Amino acid sequence: MLGSGLLAWVRHRDPRYVVLRRAARLTLVASAVFYGGRYGLGNPTLATYGLFGAIAMGLFTQLPGAARERARILLAALPVAWVLISLGTVLAGNIWAAAAGMLVVGFAVAFAGTGGPRLVGLIGALQLFYILASFPPYQPDTLPQRLIGVTIAVLLLAVAEVLLWPDPPPVSYPQRLVSAADRLATLLDGTVELLASSRGDQRERLTRQEQAAEAVARLRLAEFPATERPTGADVRDRALRACEAALQGVLVKVTRILAEPPPQPPPGPAAARLFRACADTTRAAGRTLRHGGPLVSLDELDAAVDASERAFTTPAGPVTPADLSRLCLDAGTLSLANQVSILAIAVRAAVGLPTTDENPALTAYVSLVGDVRQPRWRLYWRQFREHLTFRSALFQSALRLAVALAVARVIAGVLPLQHGFWVLLATLTVLRTSAVDTRSALKPAVLGTVGGAAASGVLMLFVNRPIIYVVALPVTMVLAFTFGRLLGPSWAQALFTLLLTFVFAQLAPAGPQLAEARLVNVLIGAAVGILAGVLVWPRGARHDLRENTAGYLRSVGDLIERAVATTLGGPRPDDALDRTRRAVALADASYAQYHGERHDPPAGQVDWQAVLSAGHHALHAVPVMLFRNQPGSLAGWPEAAAQLRETAGRVRSAYDEVADQISRGEPPHPVISATRCVDELNRSRPLLDERNAGQQVRYLVEVNFLLANLADHIARSAPSRPSR
């Protein structure tokens, strides 16, 4: 009865038995390498480093993907572990050299997390390798034994990941992208039918629209564990993020088209063909993201765009309401086709295909994703360079951690502390990216350590037969690795303290003073962590997210206004485009780190995904607009210029307004509202009647449609409910 109840509790807390599987694998590997080194080879050094190597890589890592991918990451990290252990071993003989090494290693390893979840998940483990090796005794002659122990542990862990109870594969970001693409393709199919016939089922259309919106909303980063978020520096992750932004854009553009009055008469064959090509290409993009799916092609979409552009005609006489509807539909379908092209190119990049030979209208957009033929190190260096600024939350976090660990290393070396590495382990455990989160982590760390130390002291006082610790160690590992994860941080800290007691009781004579030493060291390390969290950039990513997003939106607003001025004869906004690209990197990184912190109520009232998507859409749409509407395409039309400047000014003001509200910690409430293209063009009817023929009419309609889309995006940033 007790066993079945415990199993039901575990199943409730761990439905797919992921924690239980990992605990079983880690226990087997850690026990094998520790017992094999300690009792099989009689080498305590090899046993110690093998055990801590297994625990570091198995317990202190969060790795993405399925079993084989995690195993590859473990093997790829092994040479880095060798370097850090060697460096720590060489510098352990001098307190100040070890602390200086801790400062450099602490920053370098933490800042490497800028490269994405594969690196972020390794930060804790890699820090531990240097920490353990940098403490006395200073024994450089034991370096080979240390490296052999860690190597055996990592190799066994990698094999166990694949062969022993492999975890069920997680729901991946590409899988959600496939679902969203399918839903949008279904919505586009219905849009074709609705526009072609006034008898279309409005209820079915609304259902499809809601399903598509829900599928796109499930692409929010908050919907995924940190390990599965596409925040890396490589082309694949950049392309997956671009796919999400493109799908957001497709949804907004389809919604705008459906909000317009239906054209009368219904759209001709060219427009219908373009809609079908958009639906087919969107569906094909989803199939490409599926493993082994056929590659999406732009041939049919490009052909449909050419046919639609050839079929475009301007009114021969005075402009009628029917003409306005047709002009808006033409502009809307072409804008939608460009957005679908962006999706297709991003998908091709995500599966490793070159993108530079595609639609030349998207060249500037492709530069945001990168070329798969570029060396990966160059893409990572690009991302690292973008974050080498004090405005970057990742830079701040890495520097804060490095300073705290270096200070802790000096304190642990200067004070006569037994097992001083526990000081740094406590600092590493407690320190978070904000003072609020650091204080929150302090309580369970101290309570767990006190409880574990008390239990250890009582145990050592009454149990002095080493064989008991030998037999009980695997049981303690299972408890620590399983229930420590399922019961919460306090239990995890207590059980881990108990586990270390069982380990050190087999390495050297121990008594109740070992528990006392651990408690003192943890309290010192916690104090260092809390001071660093309070004194060094204490506001965390939530503050940086507000400031970086506000700066991003202001740069986007400037880009919009200058891009419109370019069509009126002004210079190209290349510097504004570069500035906006740099700003988006900081905003996106702050958003990714924000999800690792507790959320304060003001920040939680902002729909960050919608706000950032408004900027992303402008960043992607402006280069396309400038390609289709060459600089000076509307020069010499002063009446149109005055109207466009006024509209662009309103859109920029809306972006600036939202930026100011977010910077002040308020939820965004833009005054601008989404307007129909027909209503906007109706203001321009005298201008259209004046120039009732010519390419400039088309340019005016397309630029107006872009500004209307940008207004849609920023208007959607007002949260209807608290959102992450």
C-alpha positions as CSV (number, residue, x, y, z in Angstrom):
1,M,0.0,0.0,0.0
2,L,2.8,2.4,0.9
3,G,4.7,1.5,-2.2
4,S,1.8,2.1,-4.5
5,G,1.1,5.4,-2.8
6,L,4.7,6.5,-3.2
7,L,4.7,5.5,-6.8
8,A,1.5,7.4,-7.4
9,W,3.0,10.5,-5.8
10,V,6.1,10.2,-8.0
11,R,4.0,9.7,-11.1
12,H,2.1,12.9,-10.1
13,R,5.2,14.9,-9.6
14,D,7.2,13.3,-12.5
15,P,4.6,12.1,-15.1
16,R,7.1,10.9,-17.7
17,Y,9.6,9.7,-15.0
18,V,12.3,12.0,-16.4
19,V,13.7,12.8,-12.9
20,L,13.6,9.2,-11.9
21,R,15.3,8.0,-15.1
22,R,18.1,10.5,-14.7
23,A,18.5,9.7,-11.0
24,A,18.9,6.0,-11.8
25,R,21.5,6.7,-14.6
26,L,23.4,9.1,-12.4
27,T,23.4,6.8,-9.4
28,L,24.8,3.9,-11.5
29,V,27.5,5.9,-13.1
30,A,28.5,7.8,-9.9
31,S,28.6,4.5,-7.9
32,A,30.6,2.7,-10.5
33,V,33.3,5.3,-10.9
34,F,33.5,6.0,-7.1
35,Y,33.6,2.4,-6.0
36,G,35.9,1.4,-8.9
37,G,38.4,4.1,-8.1
38,R,38.2,4.0,-4.3
39,Y,38.1,0.3,-3.7
40,G,38.9,-1.3,-7.1
41,L,42.0,0.8,-7.9
42,G,42.7,2.1,-4.4
43,N,43.0,5.6,-5.7
44,P,40.9,8.2,-3.7
45,T,41.9,11.0,-6.1
46,L,40.5,9.3,-9.1
47,A,37.4,8.2,-7.2
48,T,36.8,11.8,-5.9
49,Y,37.1,13.4,-9.3
50,G,35.1,10.6,-11.0
51,L,32.3,11.1,-8.5
52,F,32.2,14.9,-8.7
53,G,32.6,14.7,-12.5
54,A,29.5,12.5,-12.7
55,I,27.5,14.7,-10.3
56,A,28.6,17.9,-12.0
57,M,27.7,16.7,-15.5
58,G,24.6,14.8,-14.4
59,L,23.1,17.0,-11.7
60,F,24.3,20.5,-12.4
61,T,23.6,20.5,-16.1
62,Q,20.4,21.2,-18.1
63,L,21.0,19.9,-21.6
64,P,18.6,20.3,-24.6
65,G,17.3,17.7,-27.0
66,A,16.9,13.9,-27.0
67,A,19.4,11.4,-25.5
68,R,21.8,11.3,-28.4
69,E,22.1,15.1,-28.6
70,R,22.7,15.4,-24.8
71,A,25.4,12.7,-25.1
72,R,27.1,14.6,-27.9
73,I,27.1,17.8,-25.7
74,L,28.6,15.9,-22.8
75,L,31.4,14.6,-25.0
76,A,32.0,18.0,-26.6
77,A,32.4,19.6,-23.1
78,L,34.9,17.0,-21.9
79,P,38.0,18.8,-23.4
80,V,36.9,22.1,-21.7
81,A,36.6,20.2,-18.4
82,W,40.2,19.0,-18.9
83,V,41.4,22.6,-19.4
84,L,39.6,23.9,-16.4
85,I,40.8,21.1,-14.1
86,S,44.4,21.6,-15.3
87,L,44.2,25.3,-14.8
88,G,42.7,24.9,-11.3
89,T,45.3,22.3,-10.3
90,V,48.2,24.6,-11.5
91,L,46.9,27.7,-9.7
92,A,45.8,26.0,-6.4
93,G,49.2,26.6,-4.8
94,N,48.6,30.4,-4.4
95,I,45.4,32.0,-3.1
96,W,45.6,35.1,-5.2
97,A,46.5,33.2,-8.4
98,A,43.6,30.8,-7.8
99,A,41.2,33.8,-7.1
100,A,42.4,35.6,-10.3
101,G,41.9,32.4,-12.2
102,M,38.4,32.1,-10.7
103,L,37.6,35.7,-11.8
104,V,38.7,34.9,-15.4
105,V,37.2,31.5,-15.6
106,G,34.0,32.5,-13.8
107,F,33.4,35.3,-16.3
108,A,34.4,33.4,-19.4
109,V,32.3,30.3,-18.6
110,A,29.2,32.3,-17.6
111,F,29.5,34.7,-20.6
112,A,29.8,31.7,-22.9
113,G,26.2,31.1,-22.1
114,T,25.4,33.9,-24.4
115,G,25.8,31.4,-27.2
116,G,22.6,29.6,-26.3
117,P,21.0,26.8,-24.2
118,R,23.6,24.2,-25.0
119,L,26.2,26.4,-23.3
120,V,24.0,27.8,-20.6
121,G,23.2,24.3,-19.4
122,L,26.9,23.5,-18.9
123,I,27.8,26.6,-16.9
124,G,27.3,25.2,-13.4
125,A,29.2,22.0,-14.2
126,L,32.2,23.7,-15.8
127,Q,32.5,26.2,-13.0
128,L,32.6,23.2,-10.5
129,F,35.5,21.6,-12.3
130,Y,37.7,24.7,-11.8
131,I,36.4,25.2,-8.2
132,L,37.2,21.7,-7.1
133,A,40.7,21.6,-8.6
134,S,41.7,25.1,-7.4
135,F,41.6,24.2,-3.7
136,P,44.4,22.6,-1.6
137,P,46.0,20.2,-1.3
138,Y,48.3,21.5,-4.0
139,Q,49.2,18.3,-5.8
140,P,50.0,18.9,-9.5
141,D,51.4,15.3,-9.7
142,T,47.8,14.0,-9.3
143,L,46.6,15.8,-12.4
144,P,46.5,12.6,-14.6
145,Q,44.4,10.8,-12.0
146,R,42.0,13.8,-11.8
147,L,41.6,13.9,-15.6
148,I,41.2,10.1,-15.9
149,G,38.5,10.1,-13.2
150,V,36.5,12.9,-14.8
151,T,36.9,11.3,-18.3
152,I,35.6,7.9,-17.2
153,A,32.6,9.6,-15.5
154,V,31.7,11.7,-18.5
155,L,32.1,8.8,-21.0
156,L,29.9,6.5,-18.8
157,L,27.3,9.3,-18.5
158,A,27.2,9.7,-22.3
159,V,26.8,6.0,-22.8
160,A,24.1,5.8,-20.1
161,E,22.1,8.7,-21.6
162,V,21.7,6.7,-24.8
163,L,21.4,3.1,-23.5
164,L,19.9,3.2,-20.0
165,W,16.3,4.3,-19.8
166,P,16.6,7.2,-22.3
167,D,14.3,10.1,-21.6
168,P,11.3,10.5,-23.9
169,P,12.1,13.2,-26.4
170,P,10.7,16.6,-25.3
171,V,8.3,18.7,-27.3
172,S,10.6,20.7,-29.5
173,Y,10.3,24.2,-30.9
174,P,10.3,22.9,-34.5
175,Q,7.3,20.7,-33.7
176,R,5.3,23.7,-32.4
177,L,6.4,25.6,-35.5
178,V,5.0,22.8,-37.7
179,S,1.7,22.9,-35.9
180,A,1.4,26.7,-36.3
181,A,2.3,26.5,-40.0
182,D,-0.4,23.9,-40.6
183,R,-3.0,26.0,-38.8
184,L,-2.1,29.1,-40.7
185,A,-2.2,27.1,-44.0
186,T,-5.7,26.0,-43.2
187,L,-6.7,29.6,-42.4
188,L,-5.3,30.7,-45.7
189,D,-7.2,28.0,-47.5
190,G,-10.4,29.3,-45.9
191,T,-9.5,32.9,-46.8
192,V,-9.3,31.9,-50.5
193,E,-12.7,30.4,-50.3
194,L,-14.1,33.3,-48.4
195,L,-12.8,35.9,-50.8
196,A,-13.9,34.0,-53.8
197,S,-17.5,33.6,-52.6
198,S,-19.7,35.7,-50.5
199,R,-21.3,32.5,-49.2
200,G,-18.2,31.6,-47.1
201,D,-18.9,30.2,-43.6
202,Q,-17.9,33.1,-41.3
203,R,-18.2,30.8,-38.2
204,E,-15.7,28.3,-39.6
205,R,-13.4,31.2,-40.6
206,L,-13.4,32.5,-37.0
207,T,-12.8,29.0,-35.7
208,R,-9.8,28.6,-38.0
209,Q,-8.5,32.1,-37.0
210,E,-8.7,31.3,-33.3
211,Q,-6.9,28.0,-33.8
212,A,-4.2,29.6,-35.8
213,A,-3.8,32.4,-33.2
214,E,-3.6,29.8,-30.4
215,A,-1.0,27.8,-32.3
216,V,1.2,30.8,-32.9
217,A,0.8,31.9,-29.2
218,R,2.2,28.5,-28.1
219,L,5.5,29.6,-29.7
220,R,6.2,31.9,-26.8
221,L,9.5,31.2,-25.0
222,A,7.6,30.9,-21.7
223,E,5.9,27.8,-23.1
224,F,9.2,25.9,-23.3
225,P,11.8,24.8,-20.8
226,A,15.0,26.8,-21.0
227,T,16.8,24.0,-22.7
228,E,14.4,23.9,-25.6
229,R,14.3,27.6,-26.4
230,P,16.0,28.6,-29.7
231,T,18.2,31.3,-28.2
232,G,21.6,30.1,-29.5
233,A,24.0,32.0,-31.8
234,D,24.1,29.5,-34.6
235,V,22.1,29.7,-37.8
236,R,19.6,27.1,-36.8
237,D,18.4,28.9,-33.6
238,R,18.4,32.3,-35.4
239,A,16.4,30.8,-38.2
240,L,13.9,29.2,-35.8
241,R,13.3,32.5,-34.1
242,A,12.9,34.0,-37.5
243,C,10.2,31.4,-38.3
244,E,8.3,32.4,-35.2
245,A,8.4,36.1,-36.2
246,A,7.4,35.2,-39.8
247,L,4.4,33.2,-38.6
248,Q,3.4,36.1,-36.3
249,G,3.6,38.3,-39.4
250,V,1.5,35.9,-41.5
251,L,-1.2,35.8,-38.8
252,V,-1.3,39.6,-38.5
253,K,-1.5,40.1,-42.3
254,V,-4.2,37.5,-42.8
255,T,-6.2,39.0,-40.0
256,R,-5.9,42.5,-41.6
257,I,-7.0,41.1,-45.0
258,L,-10.1,39.5,-43.4
259,A,-10.9,42.7,-41.5
260,E,-11.2,44.6,-44.8
261,P,-14.5,44.8,-46.7
262,P,-14.6,42.0,-49.2
263,P,-13.8,43.2,-52.7
264,Q,-16.6,43.4,-55.3
265,P,-16.4,41.8,-57.7
266,P,-14.4,38.9,-56.1
267,P,-10.7,38.8,-56.7
268,G,-9.5,37.5,-60.1
269,P,-7.5,34.4,-60.9
270,A,-4.2,36.0,-60.2
271,A,-5.1,37.0,-56.6
272,A,-6.7,33.6,-55.9
273,R,-3.6,31.9,-57.3
274,L,-1.4,34.0,-55.0
275,F,-3.4,33.1,-52.0
276,R,-3.3,29.4,-52.8
277,A,0.5,29.6,-53.3
278,C,0.8,31.3,-49.9
279,A,-1.2,28.5,-48.3
280,D,0.7,25.7,-50.1
281,T,4.1,27.3,-49.3
282,T,3.2,27.8,-45.6
283,R,2.2,24.1,-45.4
284,A,5.3,23.0,-47.3
285,A,7.4,25.1,-44.8
286,G,5.9,23.0,-42.0
287,R,6.7,19.7,-43.8
288,T,10.3,20.8,-44.3
289,L,10.7,21.3,-40.6
290,R,9.5,17.7,-40.0
291,H,12.4,15.3,-40.0
292,G,13.0,14.1,-43.5
293,G,10.2,16.3,-45.0
294,P,10.5,17.6,-48.6
295,L,12.2,20.9,-49.0
296,V,10.0,24.0,-49.4
297,S,10.4,25.8,-52.7
298,L,9.6,29.4,-53.6
299,D,9.1,28.7,-57.3
300,E,5.3,28.6,-57.3
301,L,5.0,31.5,-54.9
302,D,7.4,33.6,-57.0
303,A,5.5,32.8,-60.2
304,A,2.2,33.7,-58.5
305,V,3.7,37.0,-57.3
306,D,4.8,37.8,-60.9
307,A,1.3,37.0,-62.2
308,S,-0.3,39.2,-59.6
309,E,2.0,42.1,-60.3
310,R,1.3,41.8,-64.0
311,A,-2.5,41.8,-63.3
312,F,-2.2,44.9,-61.1
313,T,-4.0,47.9,-62.7
314,T,-4.8,51.3,-61.4
315,P,-8.2,52.9,-61.9
316,A,-8.8,54.5,-65.2
317,G,-11.2,57.1,-63.9
318,P,-12.3,58.4,-60.5
319,V,-11.5,56.0,-57.7
320,T,-14.6,54.2,-56.3
321,P,-15.0,52.3,-53.0
322,A,-14.7,49.0,-55.0
323,D,-11.3,50.3,-56.4
324,L,-10.1,50.9,-52.9
325,S,-11.0,47.4,-51.8
326,R,-9.2,45.9,-54.8
327,L,-6.1,48.1,-54.2
328,C,-6.0,47.1,-50.6
329,L,-6.4,43.4,-51.4
330,D,-3.6,43.6,-54.0
331,A,-1.3,45.3,-51.6
332,G,-2.3,42.8,-48.8
333,T,-1.7,39.7,-50.9
334,L,1.7,40.9,-52.1
335,S,2.6,41.8,-48.5
336,L,1.4,38.4,-47.3
337,A,3.4,36.7,-50.1
338,N,6.6,38.5,-49.0
339,Q,6.0,37.3,-45.4
340,V,5.5,33.7,-46.5
341,S,8.7,34.0,-48.5
342,I,10.5,35.1,-45.3
343,L,9.0,32.0,-43.6
344,A,10.3,29.7,-46.4
345,I,13.8,31.2,-46.3
346,A,14.0,31.0,-42.5
347,V,12.8,27.3,-42.7
348,R,15.4,26.5,-45.3
349,A,18.1,28.0,-43.1
350,A,16.8,26.1,-40.1
351,V,17.4,22.8,-41.9
352,G,20.9,23.8,-43.1
353,L,20.3,25.0,-46.6
354,P,21.9,28.2,-48.0
355,T,19.6,31.2,-48.2
356,T,21.6,33.8,-50.0
357,D,20.5,32.8,-53.5
358,E,16.8,33.3,-52.8
359,N,14.5,36.3,-53.4
360,P,16.7,39.4,-53.6
361,A,14.0,41.4,-51.7
362,L,15.0,39.4,-48.6
363,T,18.8,39.9,-48.7
364,A,18.7,42.3,-45.8
365,Y,16.5,39.9,-43.9
366,V,18.8,37.0,-44.6
367,S,21.6,38.9,-42.9
368,L,19.7,38.7,-39.6
369,V,19.7,34.9,-39.7
370,G,23.1,34.3,-41.3
371,D,24.4,32.1,-44.0
372,V,24.7,28.4,-43.2
373,R,28.0,28.5,-45.1
374,Q,29.5,30.9,-42.5
375,P,31.9,29.3,-40.0
376,R,30.0,28.7,-36.7
377,W,32.6,30.5,-34.7
378,R,32.0,33.7,-36.6
379,L,28.3,33.6,-35.7
380,Y,29.1,33.0,-32.1
381,W,31.6,35.8,-32.1
382,R,29.0,38.1,-33.6
383,Q,26.6,37.3,-30.7
384,F,29.3,37.6,-28.1
385,R,30.3,41.0,-29.5
386,E,26.8,42.2,-29.4
387,H,26.7,41.5,-25.6
388,L,30.0,43.0,-24.7
389,T,28.3,46.0,-23.2
390,F,27.2,46.9,-19.7
391,R,23.6,47.2,-21.1
392,S,23.5,43.5,-21.6
393,A,21.9,41.4,-18.9
394,L,24.1,38.5,-19.8
395,F,27.2,40.5,-19.5
396,Q,26.1,41.9,-16.1
397,S,25.2,38.4,-14.8
398,A,28.5,36.9,-15.9
399,L,30.6,39.7,-14.3
400,R,28.5,39.5,-11.1
401,L,29.1,35.8,-10.8
402,A,32.8,36.0,-11.6
403,V,33.4,38.7,-8.9
404,A,31.4,36.8,-6.3
405,L,33.3,33.6,-6.9
406,A,36.6,35.3,-6.9
407,V,35.8,37.0,-3.5
408,A,34.6,33.7,-2.1
409,R,37.8,32.0,-3.2
410,V,39.9,34.6,-1.4
411,I,37.8,34.2,1.8
412,A,38.0,30.5,1.6
413,G,41.8,30.6,1.2
414,V,42.5,33.3,3.8
415,L,40.3,31.7,6.5
416,P,41.3,28.4,7.9
417,L,38.3,26.6,6.5
418,Q,38.1,22.8,6.1
419,H,36.7,21.9,2.6
420,G,36.6,25.5,1.5
421,F,35.2,24.6,-1.9
422,W,31.8,24.4,-0.2
423,V,32.0,28.2,0.2
424,L,32.1,28.6,-3.6
425,L,29.5,25.9,-4.1
426,A,27.2,27.8,-1.9
427,T,27.9,31.1,-3.7
428,L,27.2,29.4,-7.0
429,T,24.0,27.9,-5.6
430,V,22.6,31.1,-4.0
431,L,23.6,33.8,-6.5
432,R,20.9,34.7,-9.1
433,T,20.5,37.3,-11.7
434,S,18.6,39.7,-9.4
435,A,18.6,40.6,-5.7
436,V,15.1,39.3,-5.3
437,D,15.9,35.9,-6.7
438,T,19.1,35.7,-4.7
439,R,17.2,36.4,-1.4
440,S,14.6,33.7,-2.5
441,A,17.4,31.1,-3.0
442,L,19.0,31.9,0.3
443,K,16.3,30.6,2.6
444,P,16.1,27.0,1.1
445,A,19.9,26.8,0.8
446,V,20.4,27.7,4.5
447,L,17.5,25.6,5.8
448,G,18.5,22.6,3.7
449,T,22.1,22.9,4.8
450,V,21.2,23.2,8.5
451,G,18.9,20.2,8.3
452,G,21.4,18.1,6.3
453,A,24.2,19.1,8.6
454,A,22.2,18.3,11.7
455,A,21.3,14.9,10.3
456,S,24.9,14.3,9.3
457,G,26.2,15.2,12.7
458,V,23.8,12.9,14.5
459,L,24.6,10.1,12.1
460,M,28.4,10.4,12.5
461,L,28.0,10.6,16.3
462,F,26.4,7.2,16.5
463,V,27.6,5.4,13.3
464,N,31.3,4.9,13.1
465,R,31.5,1.7,11.0
466,P,32.6,2.6,7.4
467,I,30.9,-0.4,5.8
468,I,27.5,1.3,6.6
469,Y,28.4,4.3,4.6
470,V,29.7,2.1,1.8
471,V,26.4,0.2,1.6
472,A,24.1,3.2,2.1
473,L,25.8,5.6,-0.4
474,P,23.8,4.4,-3.5
475,V,20.6,4.7,-1.6
476,T,21.5,8.2,-0.5
477,M,22.3,9.1,-4.1
478,V,18.9,7.9,-5.3
479,L,17.2,9.9,-2.6
480,A,19.2,13.0,-3.4
481,F,18.9,12.8,-7.1
482,T,15.2,12.0,-7.1
483,F,13.4,13.4,-4.1
484,G,15.8,16.4,-4.0
485,R,14.4,17.4,-7.4
486,L,10.8,16.5,-6.6
487,L,10.5,18.0,-3.1
488,G,12.1,21.4,-3.7
489,P,15.3,23.3,-3.0
490,S,15.4,22.8,0.8
491,W,15.2,19.1,0.5
492,A,17.6,19.0,-2.4
493,Q,20.2,20.9,-0.3
494,A,19.6,18.7,2.8
495,L,19.9,15.5,0.9
496,F,23.0,16.7,-1.0
497,T,24.6,17.6,2.3
498,L,23.9,14.1,3.5
499,L,25.3,12.6,0.3
500,L,28.6,14.4,0.7
501,T,28.8,13.2,4.3
502,F,28.6,9.6,3.1
503,V,31.2,10.3,0.5
504,F,33.8,12.0,2.7
505,A,33.3,9.4,5.4
506,Q,34.8,6.9,3.0
507,L,37.7,9.2,1.9
508,A,39.1,10.3,5.2
509,P,38.3,9.9,8.9
510,A,35.2,12.1,9.7
511,G,33.1,13.0,12.7
512,P,30.4,15.5,13.6
513,Q,32.9,18.3,12.9
514,L,32.5,17.6,9.2
515,A,28.9,18.6,9.3
516,E,29.8,21.7,11.3
517,A,32.4,22.7,8.8
518,R,30.0,22.3,5.9
519,L,27.4,24.5,7.7
520,V,29.9,27.3,8.4
521,N,31.2,27.2,4.8
522,V,27.8,27.3,3.3
523,L,26.8,30.3,5.5
524,I,29.9,32.1,4.4
525,G,29.3,31.3,0.7
526,A,25.6,32.3,1.0
527,A,26.7,35.7,2.6
528,V,29.0,36.4,-0.3
529,G,26.3,35.5,-2.8
530,I,23.6,37.6,-1.2
531,L,26.0,40.6,-1.0
532,A,26.9,40.2,-4.6
533,G,23.3,39.9,-5.6
534,V,22.4,43.1,-3.6
535,L,25.3,45.3,-4.6
536,V,26.1,44.4,-8.2
537,W,23.3,45.1,-10.7
538,P,20.6,44.0,-8.2
539,R,17.6,44.7,-10.4
540,G,18.3,41.8,-12.7
541,A,16.9,41.0,-16.2
542,R,13.5,42.5,-15.5
543,H,15.0,46.0,-15.4
544,D,17.3,45.3,-18.4
545,L,14.3,43.9,-20.3
546,R,12.4,47.1,-19.8
547,E,15.3,49.3,-20.8
548,N,16.5,47.3,-23.7
549,T,13.1,46.8,-25.1
550,A,12.3,50.5,-24.8
551,G,15.6,51.3,-26.6
552,Y,14.7,48.7,-29.3
553,L,11.3,50.2,-29.9
554,R,12.7,53.7,-30.1
555,S,15.2,52.6,-32.7
556,V,12.4,50.8,-34.6
557,G,10.3,54.0,-34.6
558,D,13.2,55.9,-36.0
559,L,13.8,53.3,-38.7
560,I,10.1,53.4,-39.8
561,E,10.1,57.2,-40.2
562,R,13.4,57.2,-42.0
563,A,12.4,54.3,-44.3
564,V,9.3,56.3,-45.4
565,A,11.5,59.4,-45.9
566,T,13.7,57.2,-48.2
567,T,10.8,56.5,-50.5
568,L,10.2,60.3,-50.7
569,G,13.7,61.0,-51.8
570,G,15.7,60.9,-48.6
571,P,18.9,58.8,-47.9
572,R,18.8,55.1,-47.2
573,P,18.4,54.3,-43.5
574,D,21.3,51.8,-43.4
575,D,22.7,53.2,-40.1
576,A,19.3,53.0,-38.5
577,L,18.8,49.4,-39.7
578,D,22.2,48.4,-38.2
579,R,21.4,50.2,-35.0
580,T,18.1,48.3,-34.7
581,R,19.7,45.0,-35.4
582,R,22.1,45.6,-32.5
583,A,19.2,46.6,-30.3
584,V,17.2,43.5,-31.0
585,A,20.0,41.3,-29.8
586,L,20.0,42.9,-26.3
587,A,16.2,42.9,-26.1
588,D,15.9,39.3,-27.1
589,A,18.7,38.2,-24.6
590,S,17.0,40.1,-21.8
591,Y,13.7,38.4,-22.6
592,A,15.3,35.0,-22.6
593,Q,17.0,35.6,-19.2
594,Y,13.8,37.2,-17.8
595,H,12.1,33.8,-17.9
596,G,14.7,32.4,-15.5
597,E,13.7,34.9,-12.8
598,R,10.7,35.5,-10.6
599,H,8.3,37.9,-12.2
600,D,7.3,41.1,-10.5
601,P,3.7,42.3,-11.1
602,P,4.6,45.3,-13.3
603,A,6.7,43.3,-15.6
604,G,4.1,40.5,-15.7
605,Q,1.5,42.9,-17.1
606,V,3.5,43.3,-20.3
607,D,2.9,40.9,-23.2
608,W,6.6,40.9,-24.0
609,Q,6.2,38.5,-26.9
610,A,3.7,40.9,-28.6
611,V,5.9,43.9,-27.9
612,L,9.0,42.3,-29.3
613,S,7.1,41.0,-32.3
614,A,6.0,44.5,-33.1
615,G,9.6,45.5,-33.4
616,H,10.6,42.3,-35.2
617,H,8.0,42.8,-37.8
618,A,9.2,46.3,-38.6
619,L,12.8,45.1,-38.7
620,H,11.9,42.4,-41.2
621,A,9.4,44.4,-43.3
622,V,11.3,47.6,-43.9
623,P,14.1,46.0,-46.0
624,V,11.4,44.3,-48.2
625,M,9.5,47.6,-48.6
626,L,12.7,49.4,-49.6
627,F,13.4,46.8,-52.2
628,R,9.9,46.9,-53.7
629,N,9.7,50.7,-53.4
630,Q,13.1,52.0,-54.5
631,P,14.5,55.2,-52.9
632,G,12.7,58.2,-54.3
633,S,9.8,56.2,-55.8
634,L,7.3,58.7,-54.4
635,A,9.4,61.8,-54.9
636,G,7.8,64.6,-56.8
637,W,4.4,64.0,-55.2
638,P,4.2,66.6,-52.4
639,E,0.6,65.9,-51.4
640,A,1.3,62.2,-50.9
641,A,4.6,63.0,-49.1
642,A,2.8,65.2,-46.6
643,Q,0.2,62.4,-45.9
644,L,2.8,59.7,-45.6
645,R,5.0,61.8,-43.3
646,E,2.0,62.4,-41.1
647,T,1.1,58.7,-40.9
648,A,4.7,57.6,-40.4
649,G,5.0,60.2,-37.6
650,R,1.9,58.8,-35.9
651,V,3.3,55.2,-36.1
652,R,6.7,56.3,-34.8
653,S,5.0,58.2,-31.9
654,A,3.1,55.0,-31.0
655,Y,6.3,53.0,-30.8
656,D,8.0,55.8,-28.8
657,E,4.9,56.0,-26.5
658,V,5.0,52.2,-25.8
659,A,8.8,52.5,-25.2
660,D,8.3,55.3,-22.6
661,Q,5.5,53.4,-20.9
662,I,7.6,50.2,-20.6
663,S,10.6,52.1,-19.4
664,R,8.5,53.6,-16.6
665,G,7.3,50.1,-15.6
666,E,3.8,50.6,-16.9
667,P,1.9,48.1,-19.1
668,P,1.7,49.5,-22.7
669,H,-1.5,51.2,-23.8
670,P,-0.8,52.7,-27.2
671,V,-3.3,55.4,-28.3
672,I,-3.0,54.4,-31.9
673,S,-5.6,51.9,-33.1
674,A,-5.7,49.5,-36.0
675,T,-7.3,51.1,-39.0
676,R,-8.6,49.5,-42.2
677,C,-6.5,50.0,-45.3
678,V,-9.7,51.1,-47.1
679,D,-10.3,53.9,-44.5
680,E,-6.7,55.0,-44.8
681,L,-6.8,55.1,-48.6
682,N,-10.2,56.9,-48.5
683,R,-8.4,59.9,-47.1
684,S,-6.1,59.7,-50.2
685,R,-8.9,59.5,-52.8
686,P,-8.3,63.1,-54.1
687,L,-4.6,62.2,-54.6
688,L,-5.4,58.9,-56.3
689,D,-7.9,60.7,-58.6
690,E,-5.2,63.2,-59.4
691,R,-2.8,60.4,-60.5
692,N,-5.2,57.9,-61.7
693,A,-2.5,55.9,-63.5
694,G,1.1,55.1,-63.0
695,Q,3.3,53.1,-60.7
696,Q,3.3,55.8,-58.0
697,V,-0.2,54.9,-57.1
698,R,0.9,51.3,-56.3
699,Y,3.9,52.6,-54.3
700,L,1.6,54.8,-52.3
701,V,-0.8,51.9,-51.5
702,E,2.0,49.5,-50.5
703,V,3.7,52.0,-48.2
704,N,0.3,52.9,-46.7
705,F,-0.4,49.2,-46.2
706,L,3.0,48.7,-44.5
707,L,2.3,51.5,-42.1
708,A,-1.2,50.1,-41.3
709,N,0.4,46.7,-40.6
710,L,3.0,48.3,-38.2
711,A,0.1,50.1,-36.5
712,D,-1.6,46.8,-36.1
713,H,1.4,45.2,-34.5
714,I,2.0,48.0,-31.9
715,A,-1.7,48.2,-31.2
716,R,-1.6,44.5,-30.3
717,S,1.0,45.1,-27.7
718,A,-1.6,46.2,-25.2
719,P,-2.1,43.1,-23.0
720,S,-5.7,41.8,-22.7
721,R,-4.4,39.7,-19.7
722,P,-1.1,39.3,-17.9
723,S,1.3,37.5,-20.1
724,R,4.8,36.4,-20.2
